[in-house]
């Protein structure tokens, strides 16, 4: 097949969606497919392309020229993320990967606890430019004929997509995300544990919770800080490692303010972005992933791969891989007592070890190559539906 993959960063340095797309294209190229990475952002000049792939940089072309460029590539399958692909509007991409949510974003709004801010955010959704973006987003799903096939990471996201767009249910394919089990495994975590704990001055006897993510509000950091304050002094002591940059100065300032307000100085460690993520995981005993909305949430599966139990929520697709009480715990971030009970239950070392081992056994089933094969098969289905190349 002739395959196009929209990316934001060529050869990305950190984990997550962009790294997965790059590795997917690399694997497809190694399997003999003709792969073209497309990007509408300026890239480094020294990018080394994997075998069987090319790179089209379209950051400085008009919309009409971009559409012509895609048509000239004669793609059998074109994979894009519709929420971040405004520049491709009018191009009938036939494989969509909804990574952040759907046009309603109702669940995401629950993470805004201030009523005034929530009202302002709701009002902003009615701004003319926002409505225009939503129309284009809807068009990616509903306008092409035949309609695109959807790579959907979870049942949670499938329900949101079906509730947001008029699209045949048999066009939605649930394929949970996967990890490189050679990178995320209990052995690598154990090898780096002492060094990483020393790096952030986390005591050897402390139970270290890990917050891993860049959006402090949506990923539940505010609830987590309140939880640690309410759990109080314990034996062993509870520490929190925050690995992420926040979405801006406002979030970073609020994190510092809440740490001071709750008297958590010395127990909460603001590490900023940590690369590779396995370094942050090596220091941790529990991943606290109190997300208010995630199509999947890779960090949960990465933690499970390392043998770390996860406190997750029903609003992240990755929680569908967690068996409550066996491989982790599921809580509602809007119910503080649930979160507090979960943290206290995992102060028990025996419970952490038991759940961590079970979590690693689950994670090893979600290997990258199996994921790549599943996405390739969806691309073939989409290509077979079409009457010719994209555009």
N, C-alpha and C positions, 0 to 999 in steps of 0.2 A: 504493500500500500504506500501511497504518497500521503504523508501525515504532517499536519501543521500543529504546533503547540504554542499557544501564547504564553510568554513568560514576562515577568517584570525584571528579573535579575538573571543574567547569564552566568553560569557557574557560581551559584550562591554559596556564601560561606557558612550559613547557619541552617539549622533544621527547619522543618515546616513545609508548607505547600510548595514554595519555589524550589527547594532542594529536591522534593519528590518529583516535580515536573521535569527537572533537569535529568534526574536519574531515570525517569520513565523514558524520555527521549533517547538517552544513551542506550538503554536496554533495547528499545525498539530498533535503533540503528544497528546494534550488534546482532539482532535477529534477521537482518537483511531488508528491513523496511527503509524507505527513503524519507528521512525526517527533516523538517525545517522548523527551527525555533523562530518565532516571530516576536519582536518586542517593539513597543512604541516609546521606550525610554532609552536615553543615551546610555551606552555601555562602555566598559573599559576597552582599550584597544588591544590588550594582550590576552583575550579570552582564547583558551585552547578548546576547540570543538571535539566532541567524541566522534569516533568512527561512525560513518554513515549519516552524519547530521550536517546541516548548514545553519546559518544565522542571517535572518533578514532584519536589519535595523530600520525601523520606519518612524523614527522619532521626529523627523523634520519634513514630513510630507503632508499634503492636504488630505482631507477625508476622501475625496474622489480618487486621488492617486493611490491612497492606501487600498481602497476597494479594488482598483485595477491591479495592484501588485498581488493581492491575494488571489484574484481570478487567474492571473498569469502563472501562479504556482501550480494550478491544476490539482488541488488537493482532493484526495478521496475522503479524508476525515480531518476536521479542524476542531481542536479542543480549546475551549476558552472558559474563563470564569466570568459569567455574565454580570456579576456585580462590580467587576473592575475592568470592564472592557468597553467603555463608552466609545473609544476611538473606532471600534469595529462595528458600530451601528450601521445597519443596512446590509451587513454581510451575513448570509444564512449559515452560520456555524452549525454543524450537525452533531457535535458532542459538547455538552455543557457540564461543568463541574461546579455546582453551587457550594461555595466554600464558606461563606459568611452568613448566609441567611436568605430570606426572600424579601419581596418588596414591602411587606408589612412591618417586619421587625418588632412585632408586638412583645415578644418575650424579652428582647433586649431592653425595652423601656422599663421593665420591672427593676432593673438594676439601679435606676435613678430613684433614690429614696426621697429626695427633696421635692415636695409637690409643685413648687414654683418652677424648678428646673424641668420637671417632667412635663408640665404644661407648656413650657417654652419649646421643648423638643417636639412635642406633638404639633404645635403650631408651625414649627419649622418644616415639618413634613408636608405642609400645605403651600409652601412657597412655590411660585411658578417654576423656578429652575429645578427644584426638587421633583415636582410633578412631571416635568419633562424627562428627567433622568429615569423616573419610575416607568414612564411610558416606553422608553427605549429598553429598559430591563425586561419589561413584559414582552416586548416584541421579540427578544431573543428566544423566548420560550414558545410563543404562540404564532408568530408570523410565518416562519419557513414552512414550505411544503415539499417533502414530508417534514413533520415536526421533528426536532432534534431528539436524540437519546441523551438521558441524564445519568451521569455517574453520581450516585447518591451515597453518602457515607454512613447513613443510619436510618432506622425506621422513623426516628424523631424528625429528621430532615425531609423524609418522604412525605410525612403528614403535612409539614409546612408548605412544601412545594405544591401538593395537590390542593391545599387550601388557598393557595395564592394564584395559581395559573390554570388555565384550561389546557390541559395536556393529557394525552392518553396514559393510563396507569402502566400499561405494558411498555412504555418508553422510559420508565424509571427503573434503574438497576441499582440495587443496594450492594455496594462493595465497600466494606469498612477499610479505613486506612491501614497501612502496614508500616513496619519499621525494619531497619537493618539490624537483624538479631545478632550480627557479628559485632555491632557497636553498642547496642543496648542489651546488656546481659549482666547477671549477678557477678560474674568474675571481674569484669571491667570496673564495676562499682566498688567491689571489695579492694581491688588493687589501688584505687585512687582515694579511698576513704580518709586515711590518716592525713595525707597531704592536703586534701580539700577542706577538711575540718580546721586544720591549722591556718589555712589561707584566710578564713573568715573568723578565726578565733572562737570557734564553737567548741565548748568543752566536750571531752570524750564521753562523759556520763550523761550528757544532755540528750533529750529526745528532740530531734531537729525536724520541724515541719518545713516543707518547701512550698513556696509560691513561685510558680514558673510561668511567666507571661508578661506581655507588655501593656495590656489594658487593665490597669489596676481596678477600675470600677467594675467592668463587665466580668472580670475573672474572680471577683469576690474578695479583694484584699481588705476592703473596709470591714466586712463581716468577720474576716479572719483575725484582724487586729483586735476587734472587740472581743472575740472569743478567747484569745490568749489572755487578755486582761481579766476576763471573768473566770477563767480557769484558775488564775492566781498562782501562788507559789506551790510548787509540787516537788516531789522527790521520786524520780529524777526531774530536774528542771526542764521546762519547755523553752526551746529557742525557735526562731523563725528566720529562715533565709529567703529573702526576696530577690529573685533573679529575673530582672526585667527593667525596662527603662521608663515605663509609664508612657502615656500618649502625649505628654507635654509637661511644661513646667507646673501647671496647675495641679496635676495629679501627683507629681513628685513633692511639691510643697505640702499637699494635704497628707501624704504618707508620713512625712517628717512631723507634721503637726499632731497627727493622731498618735504616733509613737510617744511623743512628749506628753500628750494629754493623758494617755493611759499608763504612763510611767514604765515604758517598755525599753528604755535605753539600755543597751548592753545585752538585751535578749532578742532584739530584732536587728538583722544585718541586711542593709540595703546594698546588694552586690552590683546592681546595674546589669546590663546584658552579660550573660555568661556563655562563652563559646569554647568548646562544644558543650551542649546542654548536659552531657553525661557527667561533666565536672560538678555541676550543681546537684545532680542526682546522687553523686557519690557521697556527698556530705549529708544526705537526707535519710531520715527514717520513715517519713510519711509524706506523700504528696497531698496537699490540701488544694483541691481543684474545685472551688466553689463557684463555678461559672454560671452566669445567668442565661447564657445562650452561646452555644457552640455547635456548628454543624457536626463536628466530631470532637476535636480536642486531642491533638497528637500527644501532648505532654503526658496524658494519662496512660496511654499505651506504652510510651517510652519508659515511664516509671515502672509499670508492670513488668516490662521486659527486664528491668534491672532488679526485680524482686522486691519492689517497694509497694506496700498497700496504698490504695488511693481512697481519699474521701471525695466522692464525686456528687453530682446533682442530676436530677432527671432531665435537665435542660441542656445536656451535652451528649452528643451521639456516642462518645466513647464509653459512657456509663452503661450502655447496653452490653458491654463486654464484662462488666463487674457483677459478680454475684454477691449480693449484700450479706455480709457476715462471713463470707468465705474468701474472697479475693480483695475485698475492700468494703466500704460503707457508702450508702447513698443517703444524702440529706437534702432538705430544702433550705437554701440559703436565707429564705425569708423567715425561717423558724430558728432563732438563736439557740434554743435549748437542745434541738436536734444536733446542731453543730458541736455544742459543748460536750454532749454525751459521746459523740463520735471521737472527739479528741481525747477525752478522758479514757475511753475504752482502749485506745491505742497507746496509752502510756505503758500498758502491759507488754513487756518484751516478747513473751510467748505468743501473744496474739499477733504481734507484728511479724514475727518470724513465720508463723503458720500461714497468715494471709499472703505474705510476700512470696513464699515458695509457690503457693497456689496461683498467685498472679503471674509469676514467671512461666508457669506451665501453660497458662492461657495465652500469654503474649507470643510464645514461640509459634503458635498456629498462624500468626498474622505476619508472614514474611513478605518482603517487598516483591520478590519475583512472582509469587502467586498473585499479588495485587496487579502487577504489570500485565500478566497474562489475561486477567479478567478485564482490564481496561482495553487491551488490544482486541479482545473478542467483542466488546461493545462498539469499538471503532469499526470493526468489520460489519456488524449489524447495521450501523448507521450508513456506512458506505453502500451496503446492499440495498438499502431503502431508496437511495438517491438515483437519479437518472443520469448523472454525470458529475464532473468535478464541481467543487464549491465555487459559487459565483458565476 
